[in-house]
Amino acid sequence: MDVAVYHPGELPGADRSAWTALQSRAPALGSPQLANPFLSPEFAEAVDRCRGGVRVAVLHQEGRPAAFLPFQRSALGIGRAVGLGVSDAQGLVHRPGFGWDARELLRACGLSVLEFDHLVAGQQPFETASSVRHASPVIDVDQGFEAYLAGLRARSPKFTRTTLAKERKLGRDVGPVRYVHDERDPAALPALMRWKSAQYRRTGRTDRFAQPWIVRLLRHLFHTRTDSFAGLLSVLYAGERPVAAHFGLRSDAVLGCWFPAYDPQFAKFSPGLVLHLRMAQAAAAESMAYLDLGRGAKDYKDSLKTRELTVSEGWVMRPHPVALGHRARRAPVRALRNAVLARPELFASADRVLKQWGRLRSGGGDSSATRR
């Protein structure tokens, strides 16, 4: 393989344009997951700016760029997917039918191992016997919102009826319901992060916004806009009060659902569910293909989804002491976590313990969770 490795900011303009073009054509070419905004050059650049260590491998075929692999590399040659832990789509963005040798690619990138937790479908060279597959629910809106809503009513009539009734009640009790799909008021983003941090604490989860680089990342992406990519802040208002919000990423075809949260004072109105329906309506109006709800089992995802994609977790490695050591450290932790997630009774018990711990830390209160 003819491989060149760049810092994101040093990527030649023609190569960057080719990367964006591959993503734009991906749905029509039968690879819709490659259109995910987490696989875009803008996301790789943002992570590099806010955390560092990002590189982009450009694979050439017949003198032309045929594939792009963004990754993060440590000084020891340990590779991780860009934004590992917060990215909902990872892998090689490539031409249809393009093949590659994973070990040879790792060698060209100076890596002994490459770890991922949301590897999209169609990445067979990166999949190994130890890879674990997970469902990633989506909401298809390519046939329009009315078609989606009709399907939702048929699949989950009580859920749909109850959610729409709560939206009407929210409007009567609090104030007229208003949805802003692309809120540009920068004050709305800190409010979302405060809600989300409080939710993490209530439910005993690690507060992602306690990590400064993630806060910087969202602020940077909020101001990132190109013809094919944007950080999208959506807010649901009741009267003049914001009651729910979501920050995600969008490409031409896919809205990546990322950080939703709501004001727990209004929990009885299910504002998070109302927000997701409004997001689906707006995405359909913009002729998008689907909303990616992200990996992870949640009741609300099961109710809203139209189908599921598959993402994989694991690593690919070449014979090297550093790779063996990395696997020895990481494998037991991943195996334990996935065993808990795969067994509902274990997950339910673990979830209860985390929520009890969260209530103790926060001094009680609502323990509902929306995402992540």
GIHU-V868922 format. One line per field, one symbol per residue. ss: DSSP state (H for helix, E for strand, - for the rest). burial: b if it has 16 or more other ideal C-beta (glycine too) atoms within 10 Angstrom, else e. A space follows every 10 residues. Layout:
# GIHU-V868922
ss = ???
burial = ???
This chain:
# GIHU-V868922
ss = -EEEEE-HHH --HHHHHHHH HHHHHH---- -HHHH-HHH- HHHHHHHHHH ---EEEEEEE E--EEEEEEE EEE----EEE E--------E --EE------ -HHHHHHH-- --EEEEEEE- ---HHH---- -EEEEEEEEE ----HHHHHH HHHHH-HHHH HHHHHHHHHH HHH---EEEE ------HHHH HHHHHHHHHH HH-----HHH -HHHHHHHHH HH--E----E EEEEEEEE-- EEEEEEEEEE ---EEEEEEE EE-HHHHHH- HHHHHHHHHH HHHHH----E EEEEE---HH HHHH--EEEE EEEEEEE--- HHHHHHHHHH HHHHHHHHHH HH-HHHHHHH HHHHHHHHHH HH-------- --
burial = eebebbebee beeebbebbb ebbbebbeee bbbbbbbbbb bbbbbbbbbb beebbbbbbe eeeebbbbbb bbbeeebbbb bbbbebbbbb bbbbbeeeeb ebeebbebbe bbbbbbbbbb bbbeebbeee eeebbbbbbb bbeebeebbe ebeeeeeebb eebeebbeeb beebeebebb bebeeeebbe ebbebbbbbb bbbbbeebbe eeebbebbbb bbebeeebbb bbbbbbbbee ebbbbbbbbb bbbbbbbbbb bbbbebeebb bbbbbbbbbb bbbbeeebbb bbbbbeebeb bebbbbeebe bbbbbbbeeb eebeebbeee eeebeeeeeb beeeeeeeee beebbeebbe ebeeeebebb bb
